Every structure is written in structure tokens, then in C-alpha cells.
Amino acid sequence: MKRGHCVLQVYLAISALLIAFPPSSIAQENQTFRGSIVDDWSHHHLIFSNPGTMQDAIRNGTYEKWRQIVSDPRYRVQWIKRYGPVTRGRGAADEFRFRPEPRPPSDWELDRNLEGYWSMQIAGGSNGATAIDMYPAKFNFSIALVPSCTADYVVFPISAAGQSSQTGNIVGLNNLYSGKCSGSVPNWLFDYFVGTGKVQTSPVLAENGTKVAFVESITGNGTSTGSIFHVLTIDTSGNSGCPSATPCNGNAFNSPAVPGTHNSAVDTKITMKGFVSVTRSSPFVDYTNDIAYVGDDSGKLHKFTGVFNGTPAEVTTAPWPFTVASGIILTAPVHDGGTSGNTFVGGSDGKLYCVTSAGAHCATSSISVGTGTGPAILDAPIVDSTNEKVFAAANTNSNAVLVQATTALGSKKTVTMGKNGTDLYNGSFDNAYFTSVGTGHMYFCGNLTSAATPTLWRVGFASTGTMNTSNDGNSFQLVESGLTGIANDCTPLAEVYTGSIDYLFLGVKDNGNPTGCNGNTCIMSFVITSSFPTAANAVTTNGLGAAGTSGFVVDNVSGSTGASQIYLGNLQTNSAVQFSQSGLN
């Protein structure tokens, strides 16, 4: 092929990418641009370390891989969250190069004393609205745009059983930002009753924020009753003008609406083939191909097409649903849209499994992570699509362990995370990992080496992205001193980079460190910009009780007052909770 033709192909490909982010859209608060910036559980599990420049990729003969990575919708979201919108370079050497825009000052710089806290009850009863490994989902994340009181919203699943006219299954709140939004903060956007099951796992949002996919978990009997995959088109008109006796979108935790009844919401329901149970698997949506994957409690992986941009339907012709391993409970799957094209899922037998896009076992079908009497992998794996590496954590008879392998399940590396005993959920990478992987770290919550006591650790990497086989010796006990053996679980970890400071957020179910959290769930922040923290940067127990929280969604790096927040579910009070990031640093 002639060189000129190659260059033309490259420029056409990059031009197509720029269409997705037209420079003029940076200054506009339009639905197309805003719709690209969502955050849900899947953005914490499919990540992208630095793929390098286009010029390097061409020089190294890896342009196709590079193009595939930078075309991935989740890569674009990750880039914008960390570095701002994409823009076209102005010099010949920088033509079509991705480049960060200057960030506005955030709430941290504007008002370090702002609390911006609210709590909204979203279900009746106690200890049933959310789970520790469940995430809310947020639309929209903003850096260059002004956060919106009407368009921005957060979705919370309800893990209690739905009851018509009493308890909804999925809730949306808008008017989120104290100090910016007027009226009631937050406001009910919707509260929908879709069935009598439980939404026990995390929802996934469409890129444009108009739809949400989730699983209604119903104990399957194999013949007539089982879990249901939902794709819900949201009515975003809100509740203004609704007669009190006829809720439009639902206007309280005990007054849900039915989609399509006095509102324009549309709920597409698909009973999963085999009438199966689903208790650990959130749906993962491959945005590029509009395909969703869900694991069930009998070891099968289900595939759905037309999820957000077509007519949702389950693929039921062989080999789907695909039997990963009979009789095991599967975690949520994570699909690698990069070179491998494989899907990874953890099992209650402690194994990490690999499935091809065609619905077959990979050449190496599985590797062991957890072993012994309680080996289950509880959280979905993390996939670094750039370096083609996959991570999973579980317990052995002696230790908590973190395992890394290639996306072919080769070159297995294992690092000890302390003694076994606590439930293990996903860790998080520092910003250095995304800039230059060999200088970065993965932070994770394990235990002390001597007892099941929640402890923060980290591990480093070689320049190739290969994980070291031991932690770097740094640790921080997450419960009060003297409480060794308190096997309280950590939440999944969340990280946000402000442009200058790298923050890590986590929660511990009870007895958090420093002193003052005894008897309460503790949410802590740590500064991890350049070194391992020797103390929590800030801590809050405000209204949380002792039962723990869900995973966190961190939104916005914004100059708008009250618009940089974290969202979580409070297991004690069945509440959706917002804390300001500035109140935790």
C-alpha cells in the first residue's frame, strides 16, 4: 500500500474521532456532548492506561490497536474526566492530537468549607435499599460545562423487593447541587415500580443519558419465573403539575409510578432464558456494538443485542446463553473492546473465566484466584484495555490475594493483600498509572498480615504494565488501633484527579480510623498525588449508621458552587446520600 494512502486513512480515522467531539460543542451545554459523560459501575472496571500518541503508534506499527482504544466510548469518557475536552492541535506536528483544555477552579479551591450534604430516603424498612458492592449511576460528569440542575441526575437501584404503590425498583434524583440549584435539593426525577423483584446489582446508563439498563433479580425456578433484564427509557419531564393522587414519575419513596402510566417512560422487559436467578451480576454494555452481557447464578453468560440503539432482545440461539461453568454464581462480566475482544467474569468457585465474542471458552478458559473453603470472586474483574491486563481479587485459606493476568489469561501474577477474612471488592489506580503505568500504583483494601482487619495497601507496576508480585510495603489500618480482628468490609475504592491533586475515597462499615468513627460507618479521603498516605486526609460519619454504604460515584471537577460531589447509598437508612468532595479533603 502506498504511504500517501496510509496517511489518508489515518487522517480520515482521526477526523471521525473529532466528529464525536466537535470543538464548538465544548462551549455548549447540548445533549449530544453531555450524553457522552456518564459514570456507572462499568467505568470503574474497564479502564485505559496511556495508549501513547498517534505518531508513536504509527511508528511502532500499532496504529490499529491505538485507534481501537481511542475510539472506545469509555476511553473518551475517561480522558475527559481526567484532562478535559478534546480539541484539535494547532501546529502541523500536533494535527488532530488529543489535548487537555485548562480546567476551571473546582469547589476545593473555591470553598473548602462547603459541606453540600443531603440524604434522601429512597425505600422503606431498613437495610434493604442498596448493597456494599452496588454503584449508583450519574449523568452528567462535567469539567468544561456548567453542571445542570435539570439535566444532571443520579440513579439508585433498590435491592428491596418492589411493591406496587409502596416501594419502587429504581429511583432518579435531579436538582442535585446545593448552592447552585434552587428549590428542593435534591428533587425526585422518577421513582418507578417495574416488578416485585429486587434490583440487587448496579445499573448502566446509555451514553446520551436517556436510558438505563438493569437486572430485576427474581429467584429462578427454571420453568416459569426468573430474573428480568430491563431497558428503561426515562421520562425526564419530572413531577411538576402531577396531581397528588396520580403520581406521574413517582414523587416519594413510598409512592412509585409505573412506567407508561401517566408518564412517557417505556420499560422493555426480557425474562432471561432458562428462568434463572441473578444475584451478583450487573449488566455490562458494549457501547460500540450495543450489546449487553449478564452472568447468572447457574454459571451461564447471557447476551442481549440492540440494548440502547435498537430493539433489545436476548440472543437465545446456540451457543448463547453460554455455559461458563455449571452450577456457579457469576459476577458481572467485563468486555474488553480492545485487541482481545474477550469477556471476563469471576465465579463463586474462585476462578476467573475468559469467553470469546463468539461464545466459546478462550484457549485458556480460566485461572484460579481464590482457593480453599471461601474462594468466591465477589466483584467483577478490572480490565486495562490498553495493556491487555485483567485483575481479580479473592480469598485463599490463608490470605487475601490480588491476581493479574493477560487478557489471554497468561503470565499470572499474585500479590498478597494480607490475611483472609473480609469480603474483597475492587481497588483503584492512581493518576500516575494512567499517565505512565510504570510510575503508577493500584490501591486496594485488604487486611493486616496477622488478622482480618481492613487495611489499605498498594502495588506498583513495571513499564510494561506487569504487576509486581508483592505490595510496596506501605499500609494503613482502616479501623481504630486496638481493634485488630474486626473483619469489617471496605467499600470499593474510588479515585478522582482534580488536575493537581489525586484523591482516593473509600468507606469502612464500622469502627473506622481515625478515632471518632467507632460505632459508625466511616467515609475517608486520602491524598495520593505523590506518595502513600500516612493518615486519612478527612473523614465523615454524618448520618451513616453502622451498616455500611454502597460503592461511590464521584462527579464533576467544577467551578460551580456545590457541584463537585460523591454519591452513595446508605445501607442503614435506605437513603441516597451526597457528600461534597470539599467536605472530604
C-alpha positions, -999 to +999 in steps of 0.1 A: +000+000+000+014+035-008+024+057+020+001+085+009-029+062+011-019+051+046-017+087+058-050+095+042-066+065+061-051+077+093-064+113+089-098+101+080-100+079+111-089+107+134-113+131+117-141+106+125-130+108+162-131+146+161-167+145+149-175+128+182-161+158+200-165+189+178-146+219+193-177+241+191-195+217+215-171+225+243-188+258+249-223+245+246-244+226+271-260+204+245-274+169+249-251+153+224-219+163+243-233+159+277-246+124+269-210+112+264-201+118+301-218+092+322-204+073+352-216+039+364-200+007+378-186-003+344-164+028+341-146+016+373-140-019+358-129-012+322-101+013+322-074+025+299-038+033+308-020+057+284-020+044+248+006+069+237+004+092+207-008+085+173+027+092+159+042+066+182+016+041+172+023+046+135+060+044+142+056+012+162+032-004+138+004-005+164-019+022+148-049-001+146-047-010+182-043+026+191-072+037+170-094+010+186-085+022+221-091+059+215-123+052+196-138+033+226-166+054+243-153+046+278-118+058+268-132+091+257-151+095+289-121+086+310-100+111+291-125+140+295-128+132+332-091+135+338-079+160+313-109+180+299-124+180+264-105+170+233-095+197+209-077+199+176-040+207+178-028+240+161+006+230+148+014+207+120+031+183+143+001+182+166-025+179+139-056+160+153-039+154+186-059+150+218-051+178+241-065+188+275-082+221+280-073+242+311-096+232+340-117+257+358-111+260+396-130+234+415-151+236+447-119+226+465-102+259+455-134+280+458-148+269+491-131+243+512-157+246+540-187+238+518-205+207+531-232+203+505-246+172+522-280+157+516-297+124+523-330+113+507-348+081+518-355+060+487-370+028+502-390+018+532-378-005+560-342-009+569-310-023+554-325-031+520-321-002+496-285-007+484-256-031+488-219-025+495-208-036+460-236-017+442-230+016+425-254+044+416-251+058+381-246+095+373-254+117+343-236+140+337-199+144+347-187+179+338-153+197+335-157+223+308-195+226+311-216+242+338-234+214+357-271+215+351-298+214+378-323+199+354-303+177+330-279+161+355-293+133+376-282+102+396-299+068+395-301+045+425-312+008+423-334-006+451-323-040+464-355-044+484-385-062+468-407-040+447-442-034+459-469-017+438-477+018+452-453+012+481-417+005+470-401+013+437-373-006+420-352+022+406-350+059+415-337+090+398-329+123+415-320+157+399-316+193+412-286+179+429-263+208+438-267+228+470-256+264+465-263+263+428-298+248+424-329+265+439-359+248+454-358+213+469-323+198+467-325+171+456-357+166+436-375+134+426-370+129+388-385+095+388-394+065+411-405+035+391-421+002+401-412-023+374-419-056+393-418-075+425-381-085+423-350-068+437-325-047+417-295-062+436-268-051+412-257-018+395-275-001+366-258+011+334-267+043+316-269+050+279-242+074+266-268+101+260-285+096+294-319+087+280-320+050+290-309+028+318-303-009+318-305-031+349-315-065+361-345-073+383-334-102+404-360-128+409-353-163+423-355-185+392-374-218+392-362-229+358-397-232+343-418-200+346-402-175+370-368-159+368-348-127+366-356-100+341-333-077+320-348-042+317-340-013+294-359+017+307-364+049+286-367+076+312-394+103+313-373+133+323-402+157+325-403+154+363-432+157+387-443+193+383-480+196+378-487+160+387-520+155+407-511+142+442-534+112+437-518+103+404-481+102+406-465+108+371-430+097+376-433+089+413-427+116+439-417+098+471-400+065+482-435+051+491-453+064+460-437+049+429-451+052+394-455+025+367-436+033+335-460+043+308-488+051+332-493+089+334-458+093+321-439+087+289-414+062+303-410+029+284-398-002+301-387-031+279-386-064+299-369-096+288-371-126+311-337-142+308-336-176+291-338-205+315-357-186+341-325-181+361-315-163+393-291-133+392-276-120+424-241-107+416-241-096+380-247-061+368-251-058+331-221-047+311-229-028+279-205-028+250-214+007+237-197+002+203-218-029+194-248-021+215-245-055+233-251-062+270-237-092+289-251-106+322-240-135+343-264-157+362-263-179+393-261-212+373-228-203+355-243-190+322-234-158+304-263-141+287-261-118+257-285-090+246-285-070+214-300-037+204-297-025+240-298+013+237-300+020+200-323-008+187-349-032+199-335-051+230-335-089+226-317-118+242-296-140+219-310-175+225-295-194+196-265-217+204-241-211+220-260-184+239-266-183+268-231-197+271-222-221+299-191-206+315-191-233+343-221-252+355-235-245+389-215-214+399-226-179+407-211-154+382-200-118+389-207-090+365-188-096+332-164-070+317-160-069+279-126-059+265-133-038+235-096-037+227-074-062+210-086-094+227-124-088+223-129-112+252-153-110+281-141-118+316-162-129+346-155-142+381-170-172+397-181-184+431-156-212+427-127-187+428-118-188+391-115-160+366-130-170+333-125-159+297-151-161+270-146-151+233-170-128+214-183-159+195-194-175+228-167-201+235-140-206+261-107-188+254-077-210+247-070-208+284-105-209+298-098-200+334-072-194+361-076-198+399-077-167+421-095-178+452-090-212+468-100-231+499-133-230+517-144-195+508-129-188+474-156-168+457-147-138+435-174-113+446-166-083+424-163-080+387-128-081+373-110-049+362-096-049+326-070-025+314-078-025+277-046-006+268-021-030+284-044-060+279-043-070+315-071-082+338-073-081+376-094-100+402-093-104+440-104-133+463-095-152+495-074-183+498-073-204+530-046-182+543-045-148+525-064-123+506-049-121+471-049-098+441-042-116+407-032-100+374-031-119+341-030-110+304-063-110+285-053-145+273-051-155+310-014-159+308+015-146+328-003-148+361+010-126+389-002-127+425+002-102+453-008-109+489-033-084+504-029-095+540-047-122+558-080-137+545-114-129+561-131-098+547-151-096+515-130-082+488-141-056+463-123-037+435-094-014+441-085+018+421-055+032+403-038+065+410-035+091+383+002+083+377-009+048+364-030+065+337-002+088+327+027+064+328+019+029+341+054+022+354+052+051+378+017+043+390+000+021+416-031+002+423-046+008+457-067-019+473-084-027+506-071-060+521-062-069+557-034-068+581-009-097+576-018-110+611-056-107+612-088-099+592-085-062+598-093-039+569-061-022+556-052+000+527-023-013+505-009-006+471+012-024+445+034-010+417+040-020+381+068-024+355+068-001+325+051-029+305+021-028+328+030-061+346+021-060+383+048-065+409+045-098+429+045-080+462+030-049+476+054-020+481+054-023+519+031+007+526-001+001+546-027+020+566-050+003+591-086+014+583-101+006+617-091+021+651-060+008+667-067-019+692-095-034+671-073-060+653-095-088+640-125-066+633-134-081+599-155-051+586-157-048+548-144-019+528-164-004+500-150-004+465-124+023+461-129+055+440-104+080+428-106+115+413-079+137+398-085+174+401-058+185+377-034+190+405-044+167+434-052+130+433-078+119+458-089+084+469-122+077+486-133+046+505-156+036+532-154+011+561-185-005+575-178+003+612-151+013+637-132+034+612-098+050+618-091+077+630-108+078+664-143+092+661-159+066+638-165+040+664-199+025+660-204+042+627-196+037+590-166+059+581-160+075+547-124+086+543-104+105+517-067+102+511-043+124+491-023+100+468-008+126+444+028+117+450+032+092+479+013+067+500-008+085+527+002+082+563-031+094+576-067+099+563-070+134+548-105+137+561-133+116+574-171+117+579-197+096+596-225+121+592-258+102+595-244+070+581-250+045+609-231+012+612-245-009+583-221+004+556-225+021+522-226+012+485-198+020+461-192+056+452-197+076+421-175+108+420-189+136+399-176+168+384-144+188+387-163+221+386-161+257+394-198+258+401-207+261+438-219+228+452-213+208+420-184+186+429-198+157+449-198+120+457-229+098+457-236+066+476-263+045+491-267+043+529-274+007+539-286+017+574-313+042+564-322+031+529-311+065+517-294+081+487-266+103+500-245+131+487-213+144+503-194+173+489-159+164+478-147+196+495-161+183+528-138+153+525-105+170+518 
